[in-house]
């Protein structure tokens, strides 16, 4: 089956971590998130994939290559100018002559994609959105469906207590080629803001499938932290990088050097090649590769980018710090 990973965005909500790193390469459990997405698609039988790239495109190409490392075939759409989620797919319409899947590169999930495809085909749908139950739909927008799953309304980010549904759009889509004819060529066009409302207004065969599954959009700092908590505590299973170990809610990357006199409290990720000196205390934090924590430093609920350095005696509580950042003692 064919599919597309939407990976062209700038991920500004994760600044400063993504100032010099494209969204597809943001690490989740020490591995670029796009690798987890490709593995998910492969498990679901999607093995012919297009990825759109824009920001640091060569870095994405260097990591993913032709997809052979995952046993899939990958081609690229290099957008020098971003054309929106729908506009990107429209540019490669000739690649999708049959039912196909679209997913964002920041979606970490174990949604049963095969069940969603069967649901889509059973209803002869033109478009199907996989829906997840969320505690606070005001962050996403509510999707209202009838008894057969046909979408009847979207409620954009309802105020607390006013939501008519607790179902959110996961960004996992199954489409027929007909949906591409609704997207004008060479035009900035978005699925959520344009294609879906127009499809709903036209009375098209537009469905939403509710699933009890894990789903997290890592595009915000709070959700980025959540996916790590969930992966470290077993709510979602993700492959570890080569040489990494996971024990008691702490992942330790290959060649990490942790003093026996340091204290690490879960849930925490220690990236490959990182070093933590004696007396340091790391609590519920995510350290990317090559991070150095000086003696006696305390890091709590923080995300430290590649090669960030925390000086001896420094204290960090919360926040995200870009690659190669230096945090002085205070």
ABEGO torsion letter per residue (X at the ends): XBBBBBAABAGAAAOAAAAABBAAABBBGGBBAAAAAAAAAAAAGBABBBBBBABGAAAAAAAAEAGAAAGBBBBBBBBABBAEAAAAAAAAAAABABBBBBBBAABBBABBAAAAAAAAAAAGBABBBBBBBBABAAAAEBBBBBAAGBBABBBBGBBBGABABABBBAGBBBBBAAAAAABBBGBBBBAAAAAAAAAAAAGBBBBBBBBBBBBBBAABAAAAAAAAAAAAAGABBBBBBBGBBBBGGBBBBBGBBBBAABBBBOBBBBBBGBBBBBGBBBBGBBBBBGBBBBBGBBBBGBBBBBGBBBBBGBBBBEEBBBBGBBBBBX
